[in-house]
């Protein structure tokens, strides 16, 4: 089980009342909400391995260099130098992120990230050739591209809530978007995705993108057909695709989740007891983890 951790703690922060606070008044709704999400998922799915995948860089510069609009609408404050921008994180959530890291460490739940990479890229790498079935827990549609029935990789999609998540396989993607999961990245590239700052090809929406992919298979073949005057592509889509040639030259690389990161050999075995009981008791006393800690301990023991 691979968790898109930021996706889950953002959901917890906005979904769990901020009246949930530590003894000193610090909000801990994201901390406790994330713990409860993990407890629920572990109890329901009984994973043998689990990783909290981390955004070491939520907007990698190499992606921005290729496509400057990438997540540009999330930039709050331009900063010159090595940290070019920041994502808007509410202060009451920002103070909880170090606590989340401390709690996960005390439980012995591994956190995996990679420099200049998003959690999506970590998930893509860990999910590829994993040698076992993989459940990816996320509210991010980008990860639909990793769904692979043959390799038993699916997405537990939390857009409607962790308790009401949907199990996404290829049939689900096909029913929703009229493309196969392996075509989803190309589909998103063509139609665009405002949540990631992808403009898409002007005039190409869901239906046209799906039609093109069902006819030609992938974006490289679509581009080749648009550039080939002897192909039987209609003048409408041909003109739109040729007008977007600069975008199409870079966007597929930006949208594609990396699957080849050097992550070493992290031990992702799910612990059955907390790795550091004393530390967990200290954190419980300081942050008031209460019943959330108890539930997670019990879920791991089961």
N, C-alpha and C positions, 0 to 999 in steps of 0.2 A: 504494500500500500504506500503510495507516494502522495504526500500532501502538498498542495500549493499553499504554503503556510500563510502568506500574506493575504491571500483570498479568504482564508478562514478567519484570521484574526480581525480583518476589516469587518467581515460579516458579524463576528461576535461583538465587536465594538458598537456597531450600529444597531444590533439586535437585542443585546442584553442591557437591561437598565443600568444607567450610570450611577444609580444609588448603591450599587455593589462596590464597596470601598474597603480599603485596608484600615487598620486601626488608626493610622495617622491621617486618614482622609484621602489618600491617593486612590484614584479610581482603578479597579482591577477587573472591570467587566470584560475586557478583551482577554485577559489572562485566564480567568475562570471560564469564560465562554469557549475558548480554544480547548481547554482541558476537557470540558464537557463534550465538545465535538469529538475529540479523540476517543473518549470513553465510549460514546455512542457507536462510533465506527468500528472500534476494536471489538466491542460486544457483538455487533451485528455480523461482522465479516471474518473475525478470527484470523487476522493476518499473521503469518509467521515472521515477516519482516516489515519494517515501517521506517520511513524517512520523512522528516520535515524539511522539505526542499525550500531553499532560501534565495531571495533576490539579493545577491551581493551588489548588483547594479540593476536598478529597475529600468533604466533607459541607457543601455550600453552605447558608448560613443561610436563604435563601429557601425551600429545600426543607424544612428543619427547621421553619420557621414554619408551613408548611402541614401537615406531618405530623411531630410531635415524635418519633415512634418511628423515623424514618428513620435507619438505621445507628446507632441509639442504643446497641446492644449492642457497638459497636466503640469507644465512648468510654471512655477510660481515666482521664482526669484533667480534671474540670471546671475551666475557667479563666475568670474574669470578664473582661469587656472585649472587645476586637476579636477575640481568638482564643478562641472559646467552648469548644473541646475539641481533643483530639489523638487521632490514630489510633495504635494500638499498633504501632510499628515496632521490631523488635529492634535493639538498639544496633549489632551488627555489620553490619546492613544500612544503618542510618541514616548511618553514616560513609561508606558507599560511594555514596550518592546524589549528592553534589557531584562525586565522581570520574566518575560516569556522565555528568553534564552536561558536564564538561570534555572527556571522550573524544569524546562526540558532536560537540561544537563543533570539536574538532581534525579530525575526519573531514569536517566540513561537512554532517552529517546534521541537518536542521532539527528543532528542538523547538518545538511549538506548544501554547500554553496560553491560557487566558482567565481574567481575574479573576472570582472567585465562581462558577467553573464547573468541572465535572469533565471528565476526558478524554473521557468518553462524549459530552458536548455538543460538544466540539471535533470529535470523529470524525463525529458526526451532521451538523455543518455542512459539513465538508470532503467528506463522502460524497454530499451532496445536490447534484444538478445539477453533478457534477464534470466532465462532458464526456468521460469516459473510464471504462473498467471500474475498479472499486474492490474491493480485498481488505482486509477489516478483520481484524486479528489480535488475538484476545482470548480469555480464558477466562471472560468475563462473558456470561451468557445475555441480559442486558438488551439487548445490541446486536443480537439476532436481529430486533428490530423494524425495523432498517434494511435488512434483506435485501430486495432488489428485483430480480427476474429481468429485468424489462424494461429497467431502468437498469444492469444488469450489476453490481450490488452484492451481494457475498456475504461471509460470515464464515468465516475460517479459525479454527476453534474448537479451542483448545489445552488443553481440560480434561484430556485424557489425555496431554498432553505435546506440545511443539512438533514433535517428530519423528513423532508419531502424530496430528497434528491432522486434524480432519474439515472437509470443504468443505461449508458450510451454505448451501443455496439454499432456495427456497420448498418444494420437494418434501420436503427433509429436515425442515423445521419441521412441515409437514403430517403426515409420517409419525410424528414424535416426539410431537407435542402435539395433533394433530387440529384445528389451526387454521392459517390462513395467516400468513405472517410479518408482514403489516401488522396482524394482530390480536393479535400477541404481547404488546404492552404492555397491552392490555385484559385479556388472559388472565392475565398476571402480577398485575395489579391485583385481579382477582376471586379468584384462588386464593391470592394472597399469596406472599411470598418472604422466608423467615426470614433469608437472607443479607443482605438490604437493610432489614430491619426493617419489612417490609410485612405487616400482620396479615391482609390479605385480608378477604373476606366470610365470617363465621362459618358453617360448614356447607357451604361451596362449595369443592370440590376440583377437581382437574384435569378430571375427567369432566363435572361439572356446568358448569364454566366453558366448556369446549369446546362442550357442547350448547347453552348459551345463545348463544354467539357464532355458532355455525353456524345457529342459528335466527333471530337478530335482527341479526347483522352487526357491531355495535359496542356499546360500553358505553353510549353516550348513548341508543341505541334501547332497550337493555335496561332502563335506568333509567326511560325514558318508559313502557315497557310495564308495569313494576312499579307505577308511580304511576297508571296508567289502569285504573280498576275494570272497564272494558268489555273490556280485552284478555283473551286466552285463556291468559295465563300461569298456571301452577298455583299453588295457595296456598302450597306449600312454598317454592319459590324466591322468590315474591313477598314473603313475610314476611321471609325472610333479607335480601333486597336492601333492603327498606324499613327494616329495623333497622340497616342499615349505611349509611344515607343520608349521615350526616355524613362518614364515611370516603370514600364514593364521590364526594362533592363536591370533594375535594381530591386524592385519590390519583392520578387520571389525569394531572394536571399534574406531580406529583412523578415519576411513572414515565416519562413521555414524554421521550425524548432531545431536547434542543434542536437545531434545524437552522438557526437564523437568527442566529448570533453574528456580530458584526463582527470578523473576524480580520485585516482588512486584505487584502493580497495577498502572502502568504508564497510564496517560491520553493521549491517542494518537489521540484525536479529532483534526482534521485539523483546524487551526485557520482561520478565515475569514479576520482578520486584524492583523497587527503586534502587538505582545505582548507589545513591548516597542518602541513607535514611536520616542521618544527623542533619545534613544540609537541607533536606526536604522539611524536617521539623522546624528548622530555623526560618525557612522561607514561609512556612505556614504561619508561624507566630508573627512574622514581620508584615506579611501581606494579607493575612486572613483568607487563606485559600479554602478553608473549611470543607464543606461537603464535596466540592469539586475535586479536591485532592483525594478524598476518601473514595469517590466513584472511580477515579482513574487507577488508584491502587487496586481496587477490586476488579476492574476490567482487565488489568494486566494479569492478575492472579488467575482469572478464569481462562 
